[in-house]
Structures are given as structure tokens and as C-alpha cells.
């Protein structure tokens, strides 16, 4: 089943960009996208912010699979936003938070996810959420990219 087509997905990402500006109170932001899909999400958010607001965004990617060493995130501003495509158990976001040694130097740290499907094992919430989709354990959210850009989101029963 299609949860989000391309048009609706990009409308949600634009709204999330506005939420980033509201949440950061117009301050400049370090925006970190997790892995491939989180970075694609953060890229669209960053482009909306750059096109519509005067806030500066330092955009970067973080791989939480161990291919980067801690400290590879450059701190440029006082607000950190960590973005991903789907938040489920909270493990990926928790790993990301633990990977950034300068985490406590930021004045504010927020998390963002396009889809929040619940079922947390670790108590990490997305402060900026595109869509809340309460799923069943036997369902999977498939966030698809097309040429490196967010394209569609499907709900698949396994």
C-alpha cells in the first residue's frame, strides 16, 4: 500500500523544513542526515531552508553503521538536528546521538523523522515528525529513493 506518493512526501518535507526553522528559533543549524535515506531527507529539508529562509544550514551525513569514526561531524552552530527517514525502535537514532562527541556542546539538539511508526525499544522520540503511522509488528515501512532523492513510501505486510 502506498503511504506517500512523491507529491505528498515532498509537501511533508517542506513542512518539516518550516518546523526546523520554528524549532531552532531562526538560529543557524547543523543538519545531520543518517545513512543514505536520512541524508536524502535532510538534503531536501536543507534546500527548502536555503531557498526560503535567512538561516544558515551546515549539512552533513553520518553513517551509524560504523564506517565513520566518532568526531567526524563538524560543529559549526549551536543547534543540531539529526534527521532520518523512519524511526522505529530508536536504535539508529540512539547510535547517532552516541556517535557525536560534541553533542553536549550544542545548546539544543533535536531529532527529525519523516515517518514515526512507534514500537520503541529505546526511548528516543522524533521532535520533528512528518507522519505518525502506527504499524503492526509484521508490517514494514519501505522508504524509497529515486536517483538519491526521496520518492515514495510504502507500507508492506510481511
C-alpha angles and dihedrals in degrees: 000000000000111000096177130012119204095268095050092042092055091046088055091048090052090051089049089054089056089049090052089056092046093046093047090046091231094303121137114271141214102215116196122189117203119231119320103316096039089051090051089052093048091047091060091045090050092050091052091049093048092048098046110026140048093229115113119232125201102202124198143155129240124194110205093189091089098263090116127057120232111269097041090115111093114219110217104150142029098250123068124193119185113199133195137166101239131011114204120142094006093236097118093048091046091051090050093050090050092049096061109080093188091056093113092050091067117093090216133017123190136176126217133192132173093216126030108191099173125222096118119190090177119043098243116132130193107240091194112044130175099196135356111218114179102210136187121245091251092055127090129202110220110199106193130201127202114202090342095309129106108266116160142346123218132190109218127189112219 
